[in-house]
């Protein structure tokens, strides 16, 4: 029951960030000339921060691989999901 309360306490923040995440992931991370746009730079910084945070955790390898897959396969949104719901220290 404690984990359910913990989840619901973060739910309003997640509900506010979901439209922003959908907007940002629908935008291209690159400009026409191939350089990174501001959203591409933001994604790279957020993904790097999520991966460093993930590597510092004292979790099992399986849990790290699952969260790493979430971050990898869901660009931008996966990093936000990790920071909101991973229960990291």
C-alpha positions in Angstrom: 0.0 0.0 0.0 2.9 2.3 0.7 4.2 2.0 -2.9 0.7 2.9 -4.2 0.7 6.1 -2.1 4.2 6.9 -3.3 3.0 6.4 -7.0 -0.1 8.5 -6.6 1.9 11.3 -4.9 3.9 11.7 -8.1 1.0 11.3 -10.4 0.0 15.0 -10.7 3.5 15.9 -11.7 3.6 13.1 -14.3 0.2 14.2 -15.6 1.6 17.7 -16.1 4.7 16.5 -17.8 3.1 14.1 -20.2 1.8 16.7 -22.7 5.2 18.4 -22.6 6.9 15.0 -23.2 4.6 14.2 -26.1 5.2 17.6 -27.7 9.0 17.4 -27.4 9.2 13.8 -28.7 7.2 14.8 -31.7 9.7 17.4 -32.6 12.8 16.5 -34.5 16.1 16.4 -32.6 17.9 17.6 -35.7 17.8 20.7 -37.9 17.7 20.6 -41.7 21.5 20.9 -41.9 22.0 17.9 -39.5 23.0 19.8 -36.4 21.2 19.2 -33.1 18.2 21.4 -32.3 17.5 22.7 -28.8 15.3 19.6 -28.2 18.0 17.3 -29.4 20.5 18.9 -27.0 17.9 18.7 -24.2 17.3 15.0 -24.9 21.0 14.2 -25.0 21.6 16.0 -21.6 18.6 14.3 -20.0 19.5 10.9 -21.3 23.1 11.2 -20.1 21.9 12.3 -16.7 19.5 9.4 -16.5 22.2 6.9 -17.5 24.7 8.3 -14.9 22.0 8.1 -12.3 21.2 4.5 -13.4 24.8 3.4 -13.2 25.2 4.8 -9.7 22.3 2.8 -8.3 23.0 -0.4 -6.2 20.4 -2.4 -8.0 20.6 -5.8 -9.6 21.9 -6.1 -13.1 18.4 -7.1 -14.3 16.8 -4.0 -12.9 19.5 -1.8 -14.4 19.0 -3.4 -17.8 15.2 -2.9 -17.7 15.5 0.7 -16.8 18.3 1.2 -19.4 16.0 -0.3 -22.1 13.2 2.1 -21.0 15.6 5.0 -21.4 16.9 3.8 -24.7 13.7 2.8 -26.4 11.5 5.7 -25.3 13.6 8.8 -26.1 13.0 11.7 -23.8 9.9 10.2 -22.3 11.9 7.2 -21.0 14.3 9.6 -19.1 11.3 11.4 -17.6 9.7 8.1 -16.6 12.9 7.0 -15.0 13.3 10.1 -12.9 9.7 10.1 -11.8 9.1 6.4 -11.1 12.4 4.5 -10.6 12.5 4.9 -6.8 16.2 5.8 -7.0 18.1 7.1 -4.0 
